[in-house]
């Protein structure tokens, strides 16, 4: 005869999930000396970790929320911008040390915002500021002017590769 003992259910430690929105707009040529280019949306973080650093708008996915809806919600909360429902997956980053608070996995999406909604930009929620910055300057970070939070520099490099290969055509219907 065997005896059974009741065991407590096994406890699992799971990472948290965040999303990051990468929004780029076309910069209009203002003089004949200036090359047409693109600008990228960054927020300045209001809270630790990485308080005062630049980052993509984003944050934690709510329980029961689809990450694609979560990225649009976070974009709206932090920048007042309304993203289009069609988002493009850029990266999934899950290094257990990417966030000092705990193990956090992020899903980074390219998000399109229509030109009429771009005028509504204003920071809020976890953002101390928000604005568009020259994409090439943020990429090169020549003067260490754009100190990005978390692993957002790595995500930016992945985005730029995607942007050059297919993103410009998808987002801007360019002939490149």
C-alpha positions as CSV (number, residue, x, y, z in Angstrom):
1,X,0.0,0.0,0.0
2,X,1.4,3.4,-1.0
3,X,0.8,6.6,0.8
4,X,0.6,9.9,-1.0
5,X,1.5,13.2,0.4
6,X,0.1,16.4,-0.9
7,X,2.8,18.6,-2.4
8,X,2.6,22.3,-2.9
9,X,2.5,23.3,-6.5
10,X,5.9,24.0,-8.0
11,X,6.7,27.7,-8.0
12,X,8.0,29.1,-11.3
13,X,10.0,32.3,-11.6
14,X,9.1,34.0,-14.9
15,X,10.5,37.1,-16.5
16,X,8.4,40.2,-17.0
17,X,7.5,41.4,-20.5
18,X,7.8,44.9,-21.9
19,X,7.4,46.4,-25.4
20,X,9.3,49.2,-27.0
21,X,8.0,51.4,-29.9
22,X,10.5,52.6,-32.5
23,X,9.0,55.5,-34.5
24,X,10.8,57.2,-37.3
25,X,9.6,60.2,-39.4
26,X,11.0,61.7,-42.6
27,X,12.9,64.9,-42.1
28,X,12.1,67.4,-44.8
29,X,14.9,69.0,-46.7
30,X,15.1,72.6,-45.5
31,X,18.1,73.9,-47.4
32,X,20.1,72.8,-50.4
33,X,23.0,72.0,-48.1
34,X,21.0,69.7,-45.9
35,X,20.6,66.1,-46.8
36,X,17.1,64.6,-46.5
37,X,17.0,62.1,-43.7
38,X,15.0,60.6,-40.9
39,X,14.4,61.4,-37.3
40,X,13.8,58.9,-34.5
41,X,11.5,59.3,-31.5
42,X,13.1,59.1,-28.1
43,X,11.9,59.8,-24.6
44,X,14.0,60.9,-21.7
45,X,13.3,58.5,-18.8
46,X,11.8,60.1,-15.7
47,X,12.5,57.3,-13.3
48,X,15.2,54.8,-12.4
49,X,16.6,52.6,-13.8
50,X,18.4,54.8,-16.3
51,X,16.7,58.0,-15.1
52,X,17.7,60.9,-17.5
53,X,18.8,58.5,-20.3
54,X,17.2,58.4,-23.7
55,X,15.0,55.4,-24.5
56,X,12.3,54.2,-26.9
57,X,8.8,54.7,-25.6
58,X,7.7,51.5,-23.9
59,X,6.8,49.7,-20.8
60,X,5.4,46.6,-19.2
61,X,2.6,44.6,-20.9
62,X,-0.5,44.4,-18.8
63,X,-1.8,40.9,-17.7
64,X,-4.1,39.7,-20.5
65,X,-2.9,42.3,-23.0
66,X,-1.6,41.4,-26.4
67,X,2.0,42.9,-26.8
68,X,1.1,44.6,-30.1
69,X,-1.7,46.4,-28.3
70,X,0.6,47.1,-25.3
71,X,3.2,48.8,-27.5
72,X,0.5,51.1,-28.9
73,X,-0.8,51.9,-25.4
74,X,2.6,52.6,-24.0
75,X,3.4,54.9,-27.0
76,X,0.2,56.8,-26.4
77,X,0.8,57.1,-22.6
78,X,4.4,58.3,-22.9
79,X,4.2,60.5,-26.0
80,X,0.5,61.1,-26.8
81,X,1.1,59.7,-30.2
82,X,-1.4,57.2,-31.8
83,X,0.3,54.4,-33.6
84,X,-1.1,52.5,-36.5
85,X,-2.4,49.0,-35.6
86,X,0.1,47.4,-38.1
87,X,3.4,47.0,-36.2
88,X,6.6,45.3,-37.4
89,X,8.6,43.0,-35.1
90,X,12.2,44.2,-34.8
91,X,13.8,42.3,-31.9
92,X,13.1,40.2,-28.8
93,X,15.8,41.0,-26.2
94,X,15.9,38.8,-23.1
95,X,19.4,39.0,-21.5
96,X,18.6,38.5,-17.8
97,X,20.8,41.4,-16.9
98,X,19.3,44.0,-19.3
99,X,17.2,45.6,-16.5
100,X,18.6,46.1,-13.0
101,X,15.2,45.6,-11.4
102,X,14.6,42.0,-12.5
103,X,14.6,39.7,-15.5
104,X,12.7,41.6,-18.2
105,X,12.2,40.4,-21.8
106,X,11.3,43.2,-24.3
107,X,9.7,43.0,-27.7
108,X,10.7,45.9,-29.9
109,X,8.4,47.0,-32.7
110,X,8.6,49.5,-35.6
111,X,5.4,51.5,-35.2
112,X,4.0,53.9,-37.8
113,X,2.4,57.1,-36.8
114,X,0.4,59.1,-39.4
115,X,1.7,62.6,-40.2
116,X,-1.4,64.2,-38.7
117,X,-0.9,62.5,-35.4
118,X,2.8,63.5,-35.2
119,X,1.7,67.0,-34.3
120,X,0.2,65.7,-31.0
121,X,3.6,64.8,-29.5
122,X,3.9,65.6,-25.8
123,X,5.5,63.6,-23.0
124,X,3.7,62.0,-20.2
125,X,3.6,59.0,-17.8
126,X,7.2,57.7,-17.3
127,X,8.7,60.2,-19.8
128,X,10.4,63.4,-18.6
129,X,10.6,64.6,-22.2
130,X,10.1,63.3,-25.7
131,X,11.2,64.4,-29.1
132,X,12.5,63.5,-32.5
133,X,16.3,63.3,-33.1
134,X,18.3,62.8,-36.3
135,X,18.6,59.1,-36.8
136,X,22.1,59.2,-38.1
137,X,23.3,61.2,-35.1
138,X,21.7,58.9,-32.6
139,X,23.2,55.9,-34.5
140,X,26.7,57.3,-34.6
141,X,26.5,58.9,-31.1
142,X,29.7,60.8,-32.0
143,X,29.7,63.1,-29.0
144,X,28.1,60.6,-26.6
145,X,25.1,62.9,-26.8
146,X,22.6,60.0,-27.0
147,X,23.2,57.7,-24.0
148,X,20.5,55.1,-24.5
149,X,19.0,53.1,-21.6
150,X,19.0,49.3,-21.3
151,X,20.1,47.6,-24.5
152,X,18.3,50.1,-26.7
153,X,21.5,50.8,-28.7
154,X,21.6,47.1,-29.7
155,X,17.9,47.3,-30.6
156,X,18.5,50.5,-32.6
157,X,21.2,48.7,-34.6
158,X,18.8,45.9,-35.4
159,X,16.1,48.4,-36.4
160,X,18.5,50.2,-38.7
161,X,19.4,47.0,-40.5
162,X,15.7,46.2,-40.9
163,X,15.0,49.8,-41.9
164,X,17.6,49.8,-44.7
165,X,16.5,46.4,-46.0
166,X,12.7,46.8,-46.0
167,X,11.5,49.4,-43.5
168,X,11.9,52.5,-45.7
169,X,9.7,50.9,-48.4
170,X,7.1,49.7,-45.8
171,X,7.0,52.9,-43.8
172,X,7.6,55.6,-46.4
173,X,6.8,53.9,-49.8
174,X,10.2,55.0,-51.0
175,X,11.8,53.7,-54.2
176,X,14.9,52.5,-52.3
